[in-house]
Amino acid sequence: MVGKEKSLASLFAKKSKKRVIFLASGRGSNFEAVAKNIRKGKLACDPVGLIVDKPEAKAILVAKSWKIPSFVVDFKNFASKEDFHKALLEKIRSLNPDLIVTAGFMRILSKDVVREFRMKIINIHPSLLPAFPGIHSQKQAIEYGAKVSGCTVHFIDEGVDTGPILLQSVVKIEEGMTEEELSRKILKEEHKILPEAIQLFIQNKLQITGRKVRIIS
């Protein structure tokens, strides 16, 4: 009877884990950082899938190595952006996620996706938002003469890198630092705060009021 009770308890615990999916377009280093934390037991969530927008995305290899299902919604196979986003939304719905993590996904999500999963989509961005949104944020920071930069985990809303901020990490911009050097320095911090932000979400420790996100104990 004890053995059976343990088995049922384990089954319930597995079913109660929050379902997390990932969207990526490239190499998937942030995705892998999260996967490592899940494997180590530092993140108690169920990684139910990776969705990529092109079949050559190296993130697929990461998913395969961690035995996480991967799905391709190839942008080039659709006649319009609208058709692509409809297919993407259908695939997301089929996975029934509690949380969507965009980790190097190089497309702006449609308003339909954002509205259906409001405050359930988080993104990692390589600057201290609201400074330097959009692409080439590291280059923007260097050219602007900023003394510090960093990375931000934020909720996705209908704007571009404008959603409520969860976590940030600061790095110093050294004299003469190149865009590539700054990118590598920031990436190390991204690998730290993205898993941390996911953990706060799955533990229901985030309280959102307007633009402000409060971490509760």
N, C-alpha and C positions, 0 to 999 in steps of 0.2 A: 504493500500500500504506500509506503514511504517513497519507494522508487517511482511509482506512478505519479504521486503528488509532485515530486521533483520534475518529472517529465512535463507535466501539465504546466507547472510554474515556468519552466524554461520556454515552453511554447508560447505562453501568454506574454512573457517578457519580449520574445522576438517579435510577436505581432504588434506589440505596443510601441516599438521603435518608430520614430518619424521617418517617413520616406523622403529621401533627398535625391534629386537629379541634377546633372551638371550639363551646361552648354559650353562648348568650346569650338575654336576654329583652328588652333595651332598646335603647339607642342604639348600643352597640358601640364606644365610644371606645377601650377597651383592645384590642379585637379589631383596630381600625384601626391602633393604635400598633404592634402586632405585624406586621400586614400591611406597613406601611411599612418595617419593619426587614428583612422578607423581600425586598421589592422592591429595597432598597438593597444586598442581598447580605450583610447583617450576620447573618442567620439562615439557615443552610443546611438548611432543612426543606421538606417538601412539604405545603402547606395544602390538605388534600383535601376540607374541607367545613366549613360552619357549620350548626349545628342550632339552631333557635329553637322556643320553646314557644307562640308566638302569631304569627299572620300579620302583625300590624301592627308587629312589632319593627323598629326603624329599622336594626338591625344587618344586615338583609337588603340594604338599599341600599348599605351599606358593602361587603358581599360582592360585590355586583354590580359596583361601581366597581373592585374589585380583581380581578374575574374569578375569584372563588372560588365553587364551587358551594354553594348554600344549600338547606336542607331544613326544612320546617315539620312538627313533630309537635305539633299544636294540642291543648293540654290540654282545651279546651272540647268537643272531639269525642269524649271518652272518658267512659264511664259511671262510672269509678272511677279513683282514683290508681293502683291496681295495674295497670289496663289501660294507662294512660298510660305508666307506667314500663316495662312489657313492650314497648310499641311503641318507646319511646326506646332501650331496650337493643338491640332488633332493628336499628334504624337505625344505632346506633353500631357494632354488629358488622359491618354491611354495608360500612362505610367502613374497617374493619380498621386502626384507629389504633395508632401506637406511643405517642402521648401525647394526652390529652384536656385541654383548657384551658377551665375555666369562667370566662367573662369577663362578669360581670353576669348570671349565670343565677340566677333568683330562685326556684329549687326545690331542695329537698334531694334529692340523688340516692338512689335505692333501694339497699338493702344488696346486692342482686344485681349492680348496676352496679359498686359499689365493690369487691366481692369479686372480680369477674371481671377488673377492671382495677386491682388493688391497686398502689399506688405508681406509677401511670401517669396519675393525674388530679391536676392542680394548680389552685389557686384563688387569686385576688387578693382580699384583704379590707382595707377601709379603717380598720384600727387596728393597734396593735402587740400582736398576740396573745401571750399568752392574754387580754390585757385587751380588754374590750368586744367580745365575739363577737356574732353574730346581726345583726339589722337596726338601722339608725339609730346606727351606731357613733360617728359624728362627734358627734351630739347627746349620746350617753352620755358621751363624753370631756369635752365642755364642761360638762355638768351635774355631773359628778363633780369638776370643778376640776383636771383634769389639766393639767400645764404643757407636756407634749409628747404628740403622737400620731404617726400615720404609717400605713404600710401593710405588709402581710405577704403573701408568696407562700408557700403551704403545700400539702402533699399533702392530699388529701381522704381521710378515713377514715369510719367509721360514725357519728361524732359531728358536732356542728355547730361548724365552725371549730376543730377539735381536733387535726388531723393534724400530722405533723412539719413544722417550719418550714424553708424553703429560704433566703429572703432577707427582710430588713426594711429600711425606710427611715424615718427620723425627721423630723418637722416640728414646729416650735415653735407652740404655741397662744398667739396674741397676746391681750392684754387686750381684752375686748369683742368678740372675733371671733365671727361668727355661724356657724351650722351650714353654711350655703351657702358662706361664705368658706373655712372649714376644709376642706370637701369639695373645692373647687377646688384648694386648695393640696396636698392629699393626692393628688388625681388626677394631678397633674403627676409625682409620684414613682411612682405606679402605672405610668404609661406608660414609665418608665425600668426598673423592676426586673422587670416581667413578661417583657419580651423577654429580659432578662439571664438570668432563671431558666430560660426555655425553652432558651436556648443552652447552659446548663450541662447540662440534661437530655439534649439531643440529642448532645452531645459526650461523654456518659457520664462526666461529672465529679462526679457525686453519689454518695456512699457513705452508705447509710442503716443505722444501727445503733439499733434500738429507736426512740426519739423523736428521736434526734440525726441531723442531716444534715451530713455533712462534705464540703466542696468539695475535690476532689483535682486536682492538676495533671497 
